[in-house]
Amino acid sequence: MAGFELSEEYQDLSDTVRDFADTVVAPVSAKHDEEHSFPYGVVKQMAEMGLFGLPFPEEFGGMGGDYFALALALEQLGRVDQSVAITLEAGVSLGAMPIYRFGTDAQKQEWLPMLASGQALAGFGLTEPEAGSDAGGTKTTARRETVGDKTDWVINGNKEFITNSGTDITRLVTVTAVTGQKDRGDGTVQKEISTILVPTDTRGFKAEKPYNKVGWNASDTHPLTLKDVRVPEENLLGAEGRGYANFLSILDEGRIAIAALAAGAAQGCVDLSVKYAKERSAFGHQIGKYQAISFKIARMEARAHTARLAYYDAAFRMLAGKPFKTQAAIAKMVAGEAAMDNARDATQVFGGYGFINEFTVARHYRDSKILEVGEGTTEVQLMLIARELGL
């Protein structure tokens, strides 16, 4: 039976990012959270470390690693700052990965080097005001328009909750749009959804005022407006009409990344609680000596451990070329719930201090809820798992 012990290369990467998270990210996390400010300095150092290029080949400016390497980095960052972790996750799995998976050679040469280097960020515009989990409800449209010998896509619509879409270094957002329809054969029609690359300096593209969120306050998230946005016909990403299907495959991979982030958040709550339980005394004893506290923290450790094994399993299946959709859904659900449950329990361990925003457990409490919603709600994961069971 194969074990889950990390190779020396993976372990060195994990240790390096862990040290970076503890010494560089953690000291400024509370400041950026309170100010709702994007951590440009931290992102710049992450770029210099090569984190944005971890899963991409060296020919495109990447580090020549794989998706599991990215997951390990996300776990360590997620321990101390989920905003920083999601900036990396979205920049790679949602921003750059669709281009790597489905782009033409010209698109890869144009965009991947700057995205893999971290010099620029990209977002993915999928969600809309009336199309969240049901992405098939997309209303944004793109139509071809030819003027002279030049054919453009003309895009109109709105997007919601788009990460990395409005920073000073955001250069691209890939958007889903309805480009046609086809007959289902039963008297109804089905929308054909395509994905199109939209540089953020294109006329008619606008990142609206950022959201005032409950958590992930140092992460960049905006609604987008696209009004008569014109981009060249060759900005189509992947085959026409395959945009939705292609993005579903991107989401399968992304769930592993989110699970890794969530496992890190769950572990971060354990680590903080253990430390506090050894320092805090009540009624003449360290509070960790009381079963009410020690058992609570033991359950937290069990959740974090389970979450980690779940995403390891999904990642190893993916890298081995085996089906992993169900395992990714399980990992995302288990890890997201572990992060939220551990954040709640850590807040209880800390008592009143756990309700003070300057304490990391309070930030985890606010941050972790979105892990049960973003990139596929818990209900969507249950639907996918049940479908695999034939239900």
Disulfide bonds with the S-S distance in Angstrom:
none
